[in-house]
Each structure stands twice: as C-alpha cells, then as structure tokens.
Amino acid sequence: MTNLYSQFLEYGGRGHVTWEFKPGKCSLPCNEGDDVKIIVIGKYNDSDISADIVKIILPNKEELTHQKDGQKLLHITRETRNGVKAVQSGIRATKYGYEKIIPYEIRAKASYFTGR
C-alpha cells in the first residue's frame, strides 16, 4: 500500500483536509495519529463546489492556513456538482475568495490515505 496523501480526518469520517498530495512521498506536519483542531473560518460556494475553508491547529499550537505547497487554502470539500473534481475547491477559494463566518471547531486526527 502507498500513502497517496496526508490528511486531517474529521472524527466520524464526514470529511478531511488534505495536507499534501504526493503519492509515496507525502508527509504530515505532526505525528501520525495526533489529534488536531480544525477551525472552520469560512465558506466557498459556486455552481459546482461547496467547501468549508479552515485552519488547522497542531498539538504544538502552530496554525496552518495553506496546504504544504503553500498554494491553496486548507479546506474541506463538502459537495461537487457537474463533474467537477474536489481539488477545485482549494483552487477556486484561493483565487476568488470566500465568505468569512463565525469560526467553529471540529476535532480531527492526522493520518494518511492509502491506496495501491
């Protein structure tokens, strides 16, 4: 099995935040299995995508707002339509901006998504 990407997986399995998509070479900014806080700070919606915009608070209190590559906002894709891929959530929210909301917290665990 190969680690396809590193993530922060919501407890209950509702969604995840991708940290680094780099099959076979992805890493985490903390230890695998660490509990982290996901703070939902905004919403992005268009005719194709719905996503929560988030920041991650690591166990050492470091705050992350962008994926490891520094290019895309951290986010949780909640819905896609019209055949659009989930990766577009971060691309579009970064490019077009998002609606700020009253922040709320979700608990998550640092992990890897594996595949063949």
N, C-alpha and C positions, 0 to 999 in steps of 0.2 A: 504494500500500500504506500502511496505517495501523499505527502501533505500538499494539497493544492493551494490552500490559502490559510492564513491565520485570521482569527476572528475573536470577537467578544460575543458569546452566545447568551441570549436572554434566558433566564431561568423559565422553564415552561416551554421552551423551544419555539416561541412565537416568531422570533426574528433574530438577526445577527448583524453586527457591524464588521465589515471586512477591514482588516488592518493592512495586510499585504497579500496581493495575488501574485505569486511567484512559484509555480509548481515545482516541488522538490527542493526549493531553496528559501521558502518563506520563514519568517521569524516573528516573534512576539516581543513587545516592549517590556514584558514582565514574565514571570514564570507561568508555564502551562498549568492550568488548574486554579490560578489566583482568582479571587473574587474581585470584581471591579464595579464601579458605578458608571452607568450610562445616564447622562443628564440630557434629556430631550429639551433643546433650546429653540427649535423652530420646525416649520412645516414647509415642504415644497410640493406643489401640485400643478400639473398641467393636463392636457387631454390624454396623455399617455402614461403618466407616472404619478404616484403618491409616495412621499417619503418623509420620515422624521429626520431632522437634522440634529446631530448630537455632539456632545463632547464626552470624552472618557476620562474618568479619574482613576488612576492606577493606585495600587496599595501604598506606594511611596508618596502619594498626593500630587504627583505630576499630572498635568492636564493635557490632553491631546485633542486637537480640533480637525486635523487633516490626516489622511492615510499616510503610510510610511513614505510614499514617494513625494509627499508634500503638495501634490497636485489637486486632490479632490477633498472636499469636505467629508468628514465622517458622517455616515447616515445609515438609516435602516429603511430599505425599500419595503413599502407596505403593499403596493399594488402596481402592476403593469398592465397596459392595455395595448391593443392594436399591434401586437407582435414586437413591441419594443423591449429590449433586454434591460435587466435590472441595473447593469453598470451605468446606464444613462442617468440614474438618479443623482449620483455624485457629480457627474459631468455637468448636468443641467443646473443643479442647485448652485454649484460653484460659479458657473457662467452667468446665470440670470438672477441669482439671489434667492432669498427665501423669506417667509413671514416669521418674524420673531414671536414667540409665545411665552407665557409664564412657565418657567422651567419646572420639570418634574423628573423624578429619579426612577430608574429601572435597575434591578440587580442583574449581573451577568458574570460569566466565567470565561477566562482566557483559554482558548483551545485552538485546535487545528481541524480543518475539514479535509478528510482524506478520500482518495479515490484510486482507481487502478491506472 
